[in-house]
Amino acid sequence: MEQWWLWVVFAALVLGILWIDIRFVGGGKSHKVSVKEAGIWTVVWVAVAMLFNAGLWFYFNHIGGAELAHQKTVEFFTGYLLEKALAVDNVFVWLMIFSYFAIPNELQRRVLLYGVLGAIVLRTIMVFGGVYLINQFHWILYIFGAFLVITGLKMLLVKESDGDLSDNPLVRFTRRHMKVSNELDGERFFTVKDGVRYATPLFLVLVLVEFSDVIFAVDSIPAIFAVTTDPFIVLTSNIFAIMGLRAMYFLLAGVAERFSLLKYGLAVILMFIGTKMLIMEWYKIPTLVALGVVASILTISIIASWVRTQDKTSTSEA
């Protein structure tokens, strides 16, 4: 339905944002990103996404009227919020990976840059693949729905990993097939010792970060198809949600322990979205209602997490 130039504008905007992110977020060089710096850039990327959504409203209002404009912009915002929320869980996994390998803050930015670039490419492929499958086999939406419900239940019931990555199959495979150094060499993924080329621990971290992107994309892509199957809205809301992921990581890194209950909120969101897909044949939950439910669950889980950690802090001080 969208004109070709919309895709061109979006691609140009993404490339521009990536250039700014690479050049200015983290200063374009190795240094510790402060919470203030990360907070400013997080606000900037959210503002850019909202401005883009405003532009969508004017475009769709021009070609189809206010009702179409309202529908598309609500779909975009719902998809954006959903993907942003699910990305938080990805951030927590990144924290665990960096912590296990003892990667200093100032060396994390390059790994995260490749992580975000990989996520953009991967999700673009998965979005178009998902759209093709849905157009060919509409019933696959029910499989997506069941998968999300099961994933949500697993998040609720399965105990969290203790963070020990030494026995991770991917790490063991990499160590078996490559020479891996035990020492970091700045931001380098490979180093040379006595004429022999070694992968550094930073390369192992990059492998795990990229693999985590694959795992979380498998959850998040089916979830957004519960909101809309319009490929332009699906892709744009998804990409905008992960564009500021590096800044959001550095913003949350210092307060991750304050969001101990967020995992359960995300699990409930996945189960709600999955149920929405499973019952769509009999009852289609309005997008605005879905937006309200997702926002409410997210807000409650964040507030509950904050209150819980505050109570623990007060108890320990007493």
HUQUIFEN-V187530 format. One record per backbone hydrogen bond with DSSP energy under -1.0 kcal/mol. CO is the residue of the C=O (numbers start at 1). NH is the residue of the N-H. If there is no record, write none. Layout:
BEGIN
co = (CO/CO)
nh = (NH/NH)
END
This chain:
BEGIN
co = (3/4/5/6/7/8/9/10/11/12/13/14/15/16/17/18/19/20/24/26/34/35/36/37/38/39/40/41/42/43/44/45/46/47/48/49/50/51/52/53/54/55/56/57/58/59/60/61/65/66/67/68/69/70/71/72/73/74/75/76/77/78/79/80/81/82/83/87/88/89/90/91/92/93/94/95/96/97/98/104/105/108/109/110/111/112/113/114/115/116/117/118/119/120/121/122/123/124/125/126/127/128/129/130/131/132/133/137/138/139/140/141/142/143/144/145/146/147/148/149/150/151/152/153/154/165/168/169/170/171/172/173/174/179/185/189/191/193/196/198/199/200/200/201/202/203/204/205/206/207/208/209/210/211/212/213/214/216/217/219/220/221/223/224/224/230/231/232/233/234/235/236/237/238/239/242/244/245/246/247/248/249/252/255/256/259/261/262/263/264/265/266/267/268/269/270/271/272/273/274/275/279/279/286/287/288/289/290/291/292/293/294/295/296/297/298/299/300/301/302/303/304/305/306/307/308/309/310/311/312/313/314)
nh = (6/8/9/10/11/12/13/14/15/16/17/18/19/20/21/22/23/24/27/29/38/39/40/41/42/43/44/45/46/47/48/49/50/51/52/53/54/55/56/57/58/59/60/61/62/63/64/65/69/70/71/72/73/74/75/76/77/78/79/80/81/82/83/84/85/86/87/91/92/93/94/95/96/97/98/99/100/101/103/107/108/112/113/114/115/116/117/118/119/120/121/122/123/124/125/126/127/128/129/130/131/132/133/134/135/136/137/140/141/142/144/145/146/147/148/149/150/151/152/153/154/155/156/157/158/168/172/173/174/175/176/177/178/199/188/200/198/196/193/191/181/203/204/205/206/207/208/209/210/211/212/213/214/215/216/217/218/220/221/223/224/225/226/227/228/234/235/236/237/238/239/240/241/242/243/245/248/249/250/251/252/253/255/258/259/262/265/266/267/268/269/270/271/272/273/274/275/276/277/278/279/282/283/290/291/292/293/294/295/296/297/298/299/300/301/302/303/304/305/306/307/308/309/310/311/312/313/314/315/316/317/318)
END
